[in-house]
Amino acid sequence: MISTILIIGGGQAGAQAIDTLRREGFKGRLILVSDEPQLPYQRPPLSKKFLSGELAAERLLFRHQSFYDDHGIELKLGVRATQLDAAVRKVVLSNGEEVVYDRLLLCLGAMSRQLTCPGADLPGVHYLRTIADVPQIQSALKPGTRAVIIGGGYIGLETAATARKMGCLVTVLEMADRVMNRVVASNVSEYFAHEHRTQGVNIICNTRVVHLDGTTKVERVVCADGTSYEADLLVVGVGAVANMQLASDAGLKCENGIVVDEYCQTSDPAIYAAGDCTYHPSLRFDMRVRLESVDNAFEQAKTAALNILERPTIHDRVPWFWSDQFDNKLLIVGLSQGHDLQVTRGDPATRSFTVCYLKGGELMAVEAINHSKDYMAARKLIADRARPNIDKLADPQVALKEAF
Ligand SMILES: Cc1cc2nc3c(=O)[nH]c(=O)nc-3n(C[C@H](O)[C@H](O)[C@H](O)COP(=O)(O)OP(=O)(O)OC[C@H]3O[C@@H](n4cnc5c(N)ncnc54)[C@H](O)[C@@H]3O)c2cc1C
């Protein structure tokens, strides 16, 4: 009999798991431990409308306090889980408390990868992951502020767009030869770099930051080729790594994240994991992945909750992700690794186009730029392993769903 479920991590996955567990009728003790002092909130607006001040903090919350009260959720906020003893099903918290569970769900998320170059520990080197990171960055977002962003990935580019909209003089320094190089096609990178440059963002690729300089705080970023950039504001967005220390110290199997199966179960049958911290199987793509996306956290949390309640459910979803930069919406669905053909529908000059990836004739991923129709159609087509007619696929006049 499962009488106590303990969830560690109050982000997207933790919040969703609570919802599903109570909605599906779990009446026992339900405890949420989170090291952030806030009620669970949404992270995506932190680099977008919350950073620009267009969205109030209240609007980020998944649920208000009354929901947790009404549903009998024991919230332990601002408290960290420091030790897991899987043999006796016990977790030790940073306040000294010990919690014994019947089932444990780890929703630990990911942490920002830290810069390691000299000067990286100077005050004023900002990362953007939690709501607590925002005020200091936000207070510098004023006309004329020289903002340097290290990293041209999603978070770096979204932050750059927000800072530019607020009048900052923005420079993005990217080590690779193009922005978002790990996640999108080269013509999509080119498109976004062009959009940023048109708005006045200085994007510099093929540059490696080797040193941060300053007396009482960071003032300058120095690159390997000797160039340097004065910075009133410095934000680092160079990727994230899974929070898995708690799990690996407890002997759970971990690789690129906490290893789970398609039921979101870890190597310990009483422990499940969901969201950014997991290294999980993608059944559609026959590979293991670690994803940082709202959709994945949401879906895995639901799956884990149902399995904890002994209703066998498989996580078998085609992943998707979005990014907002200036007035552009990038929607990505599927996984493009291993593709053998790439087809672009439409002309980037029209500011609306789609890149399709195929493998062995099957559609496997789509990057839709300001084209939600293609994205919507692709979600089903990819799941169905649909095989397009290539001529029709390449013709933007033919609706994507009619190309099969
Ligand atoms: C700035 C930003 C913008 C983003 N934009 C997008 C977007 O546009 N689209 C999209 O799909 N995704 C976006 N993401 C990613 C998305 O927010 C994450 O994929 C999602 O939040 C993952 O949910 P999660 O529950 O796995 O982890 P998180 O939401 O990160 O929650 C994990 C929680 O666990 C806590 N925790 C960790 N260890 C412990 C411990 N030992 N004890 C107690 N608590 C612990 C953490 O502090 C955190 O509060 C963005 C992320 C960021 C940071």
The ligand as an ORCA input file, in Angstrom:
! r2SCAN-3c Opt
* xyz 0 1
  C      15.352     30.926    -18.804
  C      14.709     29.670    -19.310
  C      13.894     29.705    -20.431
  C      13.301     28.533    -20.918
  N      12.509     28.602    -22.024
  C      11.906     27.475    -22.489
  C      11.038     27.525    -23.629
  O      10.843     28.571    -24.230
  N      10.440     26.372    -24.027
  C      10.632     25.168    -23.376
  O      10.056     24.138    -23.768
  N      11.473     25.102    -22.303
  C      12.098     26.225    -21.849
  N      12.924     26.154    -20.767
  C      13.172     24.837    -20.147
  C      12.075     24.458    -19.175
  O      11.818     25.505    -18.287
  C      12.521     23.204    -18.422
  O      12.678     22.183    -19.370
  C      11.525     22.784    -17.358
  O      11.407     23.761    -16.363
  C      11.992     21.479    -16.727
  O      11.179     21.165    -15.638
  P      11.770     20.268    -14.462
  O      10.678     20.146    -13.457
  O      12.408     19.067    -15.008
  O      12.962     21.133    -13.836
  P      12.914     22.590    -13.186
  O      11.753     23.373    -13.668
  O      14.278     23.145    -13.390
  O      12.698     22.276    -11.632
  C      13.631     21.567    -10.853
  C      13.522     22.081     -9.420
  O      14.176     21.175     -8.516
  C      14.926     21.900     -7.575
  N      15.927     21.019     -6.990
  C      17.001     20.473     -7.591
  N      17.693     19.712     -6.730
  C      17.034     19.744     -5.553
  C      17.263     19.159     -4.272
  N      18.300     18.346     -4.031
  N      16.388     19.438     -3.272
  C      15.303     20.245     -3.486
  N      15.045     20.834     -4.677
  C      15.909     20.575     -5.711
  C      15.484     23.032     -8.437
  O      15.979     24.100     -7.689
  C      14.233     23.422     -9.230
  O      13.425     24.287     -8.476
  C      13.540     27.298    -20.253
  C      14.375     27.259    -19.136
  C      14.955     28.425    -18.659
  C      15.856     28.362    -17.442
*
